[in-house]
Amino acid sequence: FTMEGSGMEAFGLMWWVIGVLVVGMVGWAAWKLTPRTIAVTAIWVHPIKGCRGTSVKSATIDRLGLQNDRRMMLIEEGADLDGATHRFVSQREVAKMATIVPMFVLPDGSVHVQCPGMADLMVDPLQVDPRPNKARRNFGLRQVQVWSDLVTTRRVSPEADKWFTAALGRPVELVTTMGVDTHHRPLDSKYYDSVKSPFNVGAPFADGFPMLLLAEESIHDLNQRIPDNSTDPIPVVTFRPNVVVAGGVPWDEDTWAKVRVGAVDMALVKPCSRCQVPNVHQDTGRRRPRYEPLRTLRTYRGYGEEVYVGENAVQLNLGTISVGDTVTVVSRRTPRVYGKADEAK
């Protein structure tokens, strides 16, 4: 052992470390610059607004979004104070709605529905009772307030009302749209007017837009941030998306302005603000402990008083999308700068 030998060994070790760092940095840069293949990993339709979704391998897109998605909803049995309009029911007030499960949707739009403790129900929204709405008590048309929109709907059947009332333990009615061609609920012009769509896109009974897109990597990032979350991670379905994609990096969808899913172009017009529904466990219909995941989301996905997860999408052409379809980012935008959400005033 000599000082000279020790110095040479240290010199060699230094260059070895530098070499490893250079190779690592080059590899990291190449990984960042390599185009990623983003693809559809799941498609979800929610036949009845507020109830659990059902996974499908493919879905046809019409002017209202994915066929059979949120074309039915539950409303309060009694009319509102004005004696004419009704209010819709959602998991915001009735978390138990998550336990109502549309198991499959038949080609004619009929839905097979299950709920623990209940006999199965087959709902056919096309077989509505044609009787007029006499004194607003008999089966027929119903005016329903869906946020800022007054929407004309049609009750489905006395049998459906009885079943859902028993399932939820409160009087409700099941209503459906007036049909894809006659259902009228325009999109918010603040976001829709800039979209070059060749046809009159409308919203079904969704909160505001035809579809919601979400990336798996973003939800994985969320789960990494939630304390003590390894035994019960938050699944993607918590956020009730329609189109789930994977293959990119977390929150990259914030920058997407237009995407092509298979052969269908979509404009991502607005980030989706989140209410209390993600705190509901979609398997049990009970609220998750510790106010999660919204509690964690408020620490880094806030913009003003709201938190945002997912992108509201508007179809620019009609067609069919399928699991496995490639997702191409056609154009990008400058994203919002998210951070800690403001306290509600």
PyMOL commands that set and color helices and strands:
alter all, ss='L'
color gray80, all
select helices_A, chain A and resi 3-33+95-99+134-136+158-168+189-192+216-225+236-239+252-255+277-279+289-291+294-300
alter helices_A, ss='H'
color red, helices_A
select strands_A, chain A and resi 38-45+48-49+54-56+58-62+65-66+72-76+85-87+101-105+111-114+121-123+141-146+149-155+172-176+211-215+243-246+256-261+264-273+302-303+306-315+319-322+326-332
alter strands_A, ss='S'
color yellow, strands_A
deselect
rebuild
show_as cartoon
